[in-house]
Amino acid sequence: MKFSRRTTIGASIAAASIFALVMTGCASTATPADNNKPVTLTLSTFNNFGYTKALLAKYHTLHPNVTVVNKIAATSQAAQTNLFTKLAAGSGLGDIEAVDGDWMPKVKQYPTKFENLASADNKGRYSAFKTDGGTVAGKQIGLGTDIGPEAICYRSDLLAKAGLPTDPAAVATLLKGDWNHYYSVGDTFTAAKTGAAWFDSAGATFQGLANQYKNFFEKSDGTVIATTNPDVKAAFTSVLKASATNSAHLQEWGTDWSTGMASGAFATMLCPPWMLGSIQQNSPKVTDWKVADVFPNGGGNWGGSYLLVPSQGKHLAEAKAFTDWLTAPEQQLSAFTQAGTFPSQISTYTSSALIDSKNAFFNDAPTGSIFVSRAKAFTSLPFKGIHYGDIMQAVQDGLTRVETGSQSIDASWAQTVTAIKALS
């Protein structure tokens, strides 16, 4: 979900979608509390998790005394600010809180403030990296919602104008290689003078690259190495040099970025499955978006979130039961069809409901099989300690300064180093 679902801009929370399911007076033997006692659960998420009214109505049918209110923050950053502010206050959090994987390490510093969600029903559901991401001191405080295996989304009309292949299989062949190859194809594209850039922003591209390293910003013991690891500076410099000719300089989640998606401001973008919903939402009338089963330098993961139950809640049993249900394979498949949030449940990867899934907006792209393939292209995630999200934000700010013309690459890197050192 993230931005991360991910890297985002802004700090205000917008109740973009708030709805309550109307209660009935029926009883349900499955509800883990008094079946006749009305219970209202607040589910706090951000962006688009694919939790539709129909999906939540299904739970209401099973548990008629439970009313679910879904409050959606505008950005991951806004949700993070809200979570830590109200966690410190000791009240005000939702009964269920969505947490982005990038700031989960900071949340795991407070294991006593969240419920243990491990159960016989959800044991063994996830890959080890997903379970580990939600577990601290042997306590599973987070149940995984999605992961973000990376592919490339592209505008076939723009590639056609540049004389490049447009069929997904041919584009996958064209782009197979490392990041320098991806930039090189971009140079070929921009030389054709289509009026469009090759990719959306340096920040988005850097995020995909950074997620391919095991220890990029931090050692596995949490020691910050972002300012001394030569790979970080090399990635920062290389993506900005490519940006000079290949980028539309449109920072993700900004208004210009959303508009550019529809107007054809850029031809390709790094594309975890949750990004599909954003593309369709921002360019609903565009008929040329497609998905290629390829990613520079192999595979990678961008995004993925968890659901947690704060111990300050008043309906802990009901919240835990609902969280377990909402993260089960069937509901993850439903969320995928709605928002492209790719299931983190291992059992879904052999399900025909996923493998045979196609996306009409992306020209009937077999998105289920594409992202199963992309999920198999990586087996681990980068280490993310408590400083990871803040370091990434500092780097993103540095990239933005160069893309907006405020600083040179060297000057911005120097300021980024200072900002990172201030964190520790």
SVG drawing of the C-alpha trace seen along z (x, -y; Angstrom):
<svg xmlns="http://www.w3.org/2000/svg" viewBox="-33 -27 65 51">
<polyline fill="none" stroke="black" stroke-width="0.4" points="0.0,0.0 2.8,-2.1 4.7,-4.8 7.2,-3.9 3.2,-2.7 4.9,-4.1 7.2,-7.3 4.7,-10.0 4.2,-13.8 2.2,-15.7 1.3,-15.6 -2.4,-16.2 -5.0,-13.5 -7.9,-13.5 -10.9,-11.4 -11.1,-10.6 -13.6,-7.8 -15.5,-7.3 -18.4,-4.9 -20.3,-2.8 -22.1,0.4 -25.6,0.3 -26.2,2.7 -29.0,5.1 -30.2,6.8 -29.3,10.3 -27.1,12.5 -24.0,14.4 -22.3,17.2 -19.0,16.3 -18.6,12.9 -16.0,13.2 -18.1,11.2 -21.7,10.7 -23.5,11.4 -26.3,8.9 -24.0,6.1 -23.5,3.4 -19.8,2.9 -18.3,0.2 -14.8,0.9 -12.7,-1.8 -10.4,-0.6 -7.7,-3.3 -5.9,-2.9 -4.2,-5.1 -4.3,-5.4 -6.2,-2.4 -6.1,1.0 -9.0,2.3 -11.4,2.6 -14.6,1.8 -18.1,1.4 -19.0,4.8 -16.1,6.5 -16.8,5.0 -20.5,5.8 -19.5,9.4 -18.1,9.3 -21.2,7.5 -23.3,10.3 -21.2,12.8 -21.2,10.5 -24.4,8.4 -23.7,6.6 -20.4,5.2 -20.3,1.8 -17.1,1.1 -16.0,-2.5 -13.1,-2.8 -11.1,-6.0 -8.6,-6.6 -5.7,-9.0 -4.5,-10.8 -0.9,-9.6 1.3,-7.1 3.2,-10.0 -0.1,-11.4 -1.0,-8.0 2.4,-7.7 2.2,-11.1 -1.3,-10.3 -0.2,-6.9 2.7,-8.1 1.0,-11.2 -2.0,-9.2 0.2,-6.3 2.1,-8.8 -1.2,-10.3 -2.5,-6.9 -5.9,-7.3 -7.5,-8.2 -6.2,-5.4 -8.4,-3.3 -9.3,0.2 -7.3,1.5 -4.3,-0.5 -2.6,0.0 1.2,-0.4 3.5,-0.7 6.4,1.6 8.9,-1.2 7.9,-2.6 7.0,0.8 10.5,0.9 9.7,-2.3 6.4,-0.8 8.1,2.4 9.9,0.3 6.6,0.4 5.5,4.0 3.5,3.7 1.2,1.2 -0.2,3.6 -2.0,7.0 -0.5,10.3 -2.3,11.4 -0.7,14.8 -3.3,17.6 -3.7,21.1 -5.7,19.8 -3.0,17.5 0.1,19.6 2.2,20.4 0.2,18.0 3.2,15.9 6.7,16.0 9.3,15.8 10.2,12.2 6.6,11.0 6.1,12.8 9.4,11.5 8.4,7.9 5.4,8.0 7.0,9.8 9.0,8.4 10.4,10.3 8.4,13.4 5.1,11.4 3.3,11.0 1.9,7.5 1.2,7.1 -0.6,9.3 0.5,8.7 -1.8,7.2 0.2,7.1 3.6,7.1 4.8,5.1 6.7,7.1 7.9,4.8 7.1,4.7 7.2,1.9 4.1,0.1 4.3,-1.8 2.3,-3.8 2.3,-1.8 1.3,-4.8 4.4,-6.7 6.7,-3.8 5.1,-3.4 5.9,-7.1 9.5,-6.4 9.7,-3.4 10.1,-1.0 8.2,2.3 4.8,2.1 3.8,5.7 4.3,6.6 6.5,9.6 8.7,7.6 8.9,4.7 10.0,7.2 12.8,8.4 13.7,4.8 14.1,3.8 15.8,7.0 19.1,5.9 20.5,3.7 19.7,0.1 22.2,-1.4 20.4,0.6 17.0,-0.9 18.5,-4.4 20.1,-3.6 16.7,-2.6 15.4,-5.8 18.1,-7.8 16.9,-6.1 13.3,-7.0 14.0,-10.7 16.2,-11.0 13.0,-10.3 11.6,-13.5 8.1,-12.3 7.5,-15.2 7.4,-12.8 10.0,-11.8 11.1,-8.2 10.2,-8.0 8.2,-10.0 10.8,-11.0 14.3,-10.3 12.7,-9.6 10.5,-6.8 13.3,-5.3 15.7,-5.5 13.2,-3.8 13.1,-0.7 16.9,-0.6 17.4,-0.9 15.1,1.9 17.4,4.4 20.1,4.1 20.2,6.2 22.0,3.5 21.7,0.2 21.1,-2.4 21.8,-0.3 23.7,2.8 21.6,5.6 22.4,4.5 20.8,1.1 24.1,-0.9 23.5,-3.6 25.8,-3.4 23.9,-5.5 26.5,-8.3 29.5,-5.9 28.1,-3.1 29.4,-3.9 26.4,-2.2 24.1,-4.9 26.0,-7.8 26.5,-5.9 22.8,-5.3 22.0,-8.9 24.3,-10.2 23.5,-7.7 19.7,-8.2 20.1,-12.0 22.4,-11.9 19.8,-9.8 17.1,-12.1 18.7,-15.0 17.5,-13.6 15.0,-10.9 12.8,-12.2 9.6,-14.2 10.6,-15.6 7.2,-14.9 7.3,-13.9 5.0,-11.0 1.6,-11.8 1.8,-15.4 -1.0,-17.0 1.4,-17.4 2.3,-13.8 -1.3,-12.7 -2.0,-15.0 1.1,-13.8 -0.1,-10.2 -3.2,-11.1 -1.5,-13.6 1.4,-11.4 4.1,-13.2 6.2,-10.0 6.3,-6.6 7.3,-4.2 7.2,-3.9 8.2,-1.4 5.1,0.5 4.3,2.6 0.8,4.0 -0.7,1.4 0.3,-1.2 -2.2,0.1 -5.1,-1.5 -3.4,-4.9 -2.7,-4.8 -6.3,-3.9 -7.7,-6.5 -5.5,-9.3 -5.8,-8.4 -9.2,-6.8 -9.7,-7.7 -6.2,-6.5 -6.4,-3.3 -2.7,-2.6 -1.4,-1.6 0.2,1.9 2.3,4.0 5.6,5.8 6.9,8.8 10.3,7.3 12.3,5.1 15.7,3.6 18.4,5.8 16.0,8.7 13.4,8.3 12.4,6.1 9.7,5.3 8.3,1.8 5.7,1.5 3.6,3.8 1.8,3.1 0.4,4.6 -2.7,4.4 -2.2,3.9 -4.5,3.8 -3.6,1.1 -4.0,2.2 -5.7,-1.1 -8.8,0.0 -12.1,0.8 -13.0,3.9 -9.8,5.9 -11.4,9.3 -13.6,8.1 -10.7,6.1 -8.4,9.1 -11.1,11.3 -11.8,8.8 -8.1,8.3 -7.6,12.0 -10.5,12.2 -9.5,9.2 -5.9,10.5 -7.1,14.1 -6.4,15.3 -10.0,14.8 -10.1,11.2 -6.6,10.5 -7.7,11.8 -10.7,9.5 -8.5,6.5 -6.2,7.4 -9.1,7.3 -10.1,3.9 -6.8,2.1 -4.0,4.3 -2.7,4.9 -0.8,8.1 -1.5,10.9 1.1,11.7 -0.5,15.0 1.5,17.9 -1.5,20.1 -2.9,17.5 0.0,17.9 -1.4,21.2 -5.0,20.0 -6.7,19.7 -8.5,16.6 -5.1,14.9 -3.2,16.6 -6.0,16.1 -6.7,12.6 -6.6,9.9 -6.9,6.2 -9.2,4.7 -7.9,1.2 -4.3,2.4 -5.5,4.0 -6.4,7.2 -2.9,7.7 -2.6,11.0 -1.7,9.1 -2.1,12.1 0.4,14.3 2.7,11.3 3.0,10.4 3.3,14.0 6.3,14.1 7.6,10.9 7.1,12.1 9.2,15.1 12.0,12.8 13.0,11.8 13.4,13.8 14.3,11.3 13.8,7.6 16.4,5.0 17.0,4.6 15.0,1.7 15.8,0.4 14.2,-2.4 16.0,-5.1 15.1,-3.6 12.0,-5.7 13.6,-8.9 16.8,-8.3 14.8,-7.5 12.9,-10.8 16.1,-12.7 17.4,-11.1 14.1,-11.8 14.3,-15.4 17.8,-15.5 16.7,-14.1 13.9,-16.5 16.2,-19.5 18.2,-18.5 15.1,-17.7 13.6,-21.1 16.8,-22.9 17.4,-24.1 20.8,-22.5 23.5,-20.6 24.0,-16.9 27.1,-17.4 25.6,-20.2 22.4,-18.2 24.3,-15.1 26.3,-17.1 23.1,-18.4 21.6,-14.9 24.6,-13.6 24.2,-16.3 20.5,-15.5 21.1,-11.8 23.8,-12.4 21.4,-14.5 19.0,-11.6 21.4,-9.4"/>
</svg>
